[in-house]
Amino acid sequence: MVLFEEIVRQIVAIINSLGYMGVALGMMLESACIPLPSEIVLPLGGNMVLGGRGISLLGVNIAAAVGSMVGSIIAYLIGYYGGRPFILNYGKYFFVSLKHFHLAEKTFLKYGASAVFFGRLLPVIRTFISLPAGIAKLDFKKFLIFSFIGMIPWNALLIYLGFKFGQNYATIIRPIFHKFEYIVIGGIALIIMIVIVKQYTIKKDHSVKK
């Protein structure tokens, strides 16, 4: 665990030195299921804007989106071509937590393609949701669209927090934000329940009319 934390520290240092490319690389790694938290990478990108290096908020958002999409595509293709057995047998060699994979898989099996969208807003699931989508051979175009519109709000929020609070993010904002995540989860769960109930009601009404 200490070794992994040291690896993360080294990667963060590299990201900081590379600017836009570093943000894209960091987000690519996270989205490709390498557990480098976006809660570290994105605020760091936002903080770079304050460093007088000619880095803009728009540029950081674009770099994050490109990296996230590339990483998500890699994970999707691993699931698509490698399948579940490959992930179960070899995922551990790439820092893939089987516990987290099973959680993402369970979410995808329950909610289908929509999980690719709202899963990008949830801790853990956002990192691994591309794998079960690939295993299920979800339509690639749909996967890209749902991934993109799901990751943009998350990326933009964390980048802005890093820009707004700078070095204070790690000590003040991040702990609060982790609590906020559970509120997001509860809100999304409530929305899903409402949608399911509405769909069930509509189907029931159609059945009665027939």
N, C-alpha and C positions, 0 to 999 in steps of 0.2 A: 504493500500500500504506500509506503514511504517512497519507493522507487517510482510508482505511478505519479505521486504528487510532484516529485522532482521533474518528471517528464512534462507534466502540465505547466510547471513554472517555466521550464525552458521554452516550451511552445509559445507561452504568453509573451516571453521576451522577444521571440522571433516575430510574432504577430505585430508587436509594438514597433519593431525596427522596419518592417516591410510596408507599413501603412495600409493602403487599400488592398494590396495583394495579400497581406497578412490576415486581414478581416475575412477575405474570400476563402483563404486557406483554412482558417479556423472553423468557419461555418461549414465548409465542405467536409471537414473531418467529423464534426458533430453529426451532420446529416447523413454521413456514411456509417453511422453507428459507432464511431470512436468517441468514447465518453469525455469529450472536452466541452464543458457546459457553455451554452450560449449566454448564460448569465454572467460569464467572465468575458467572453470574446466581444459581445456587442457593446456593453458599456465602455469597454476599453476603446473600441472604435469611436464611440461618441466622445470620449475624453480626448482622443487624438485631435479633434477639431479645435480644441482649446490650446493646442501646442504650437500654434504658429507655423505649421508645416505645409500650409496651403491645402489642407484636407477639409472637405465640406461635408455637412450632414447628408446631402443628397448623394454624394459620392460614396460615403460609408454605407448608406442604405442600398445602393446599387451593387456594391461589392458583396454585401451580406446576402442579397437576393441571389446573385449569380452563384456564390459559393454554396448556399443552401440548396439551390436547384441541382447543381452538379453532384453534390453529395447524395441528395435524395435519389437521383437517377442511378447512381452507382449502387445504392442499397436496393433499389427496386430491381435492378438487373441481377444482383446476387440472389435475391429471392426468386426471381423469374426463372433463371437458368440453373441455379444451385438447388433450389427447393428447400423444403423444411429439413430433410436429412443433413444437408450440407451445413446449415446453420447450427443444428443441434450437435453435430460432430466436430465442427471446426470453428464455430463462432468464438469459443473461449480463447482461441489463439489470436483473435483480433479485438480482445477486450469487450466482446459482446456478452452482456449478462443474460443468461437464459431466463432468469426470473423476469427481467424487464422485457425480453422478447415475448415471453408467454403473456405478459400483461397487454402488450401492444396487439398481439395476435388475438387474444380474447376480445379486445375492444373492436378490432376490425371484423371479426366473425359476427359480432353482435350488431354492429351498425353499418357494416359495408363501406361503400365508397365515401360516405359522409364522414367516416372516422378519419380519413386522410385530411379532411379540412379541419374539423374541430380538434383532432389529435395534435395539430401543430401548436395549439394553445395550451397544451397540458404537459406538465413535467414528466420526464421519462418517455411517455408515449410518443412525443414529438420526435424523439431521436430514432425510435425503432419502427414507427408505423409503416415506413416504406417497405420493410421486409415482408410482412404478411400481404401487403398490396401486391408485391411482385409474385409471391407464392400463389396467390389467388388469380394471377394474370389479369388484374384489373386493367381495363382499357387504358393504354398509355397516355393518350391525349387527356382523358378525364383525370388521370393521376397527376399530370403536370398542372392542369388548371386548378384542381382542388388544393394541391400542395402550395402553389404560388399564392393564391388568395388567402390561404390559412397562415402562411408564414410571414406575410408582409406586416400585419398589425403587431405581431410579436416582436419582429425585428425592429420595427420603427420605435416601439415603446421603450425597449431596452437601450437602444442607441440614444434616444432622447434623454433617458435617465442618466446615462453616462455623461452626456453633454451638459445637462443641467446641474448635476451634483458633483461631477468630477471625481476627485479622490475620495470624497465622502460616501460614494456609492457603496463601497465594500463594507464600511463600518456601520452606516446608518440605513441606507435604502434597501440593500439586499435582504437583510433579515425581515424587514417589513414586507418586501415584495414576495418573499416565500409564503407569508401568511395570506397575502392577496391571491396567490395562485389557487389556494383552496376555495376561495370565494368564487373565482372563475370556474373552477371545476363544478361547484354546486350550481352556479348559474347555467352552465352548459347542460348539466344533467337535467335541470328543470325544463329547459327549452326542448331537449330531446323527448322528455316525457310528454310535454304538451303536443309536440308534433305527432308522436305515436298515437296518443289518444284521439287527436283530430283525424288521423288517417283511419283509425279503427272505426270511428263514428261515421265517417264518409262511406266506408265500405259497408257498414251495417245498414245505412240508409239506402244504399244502392240495392242491397240484398232484399230489403223490405219492399222496395218499389217493384222489383222483378217478381 
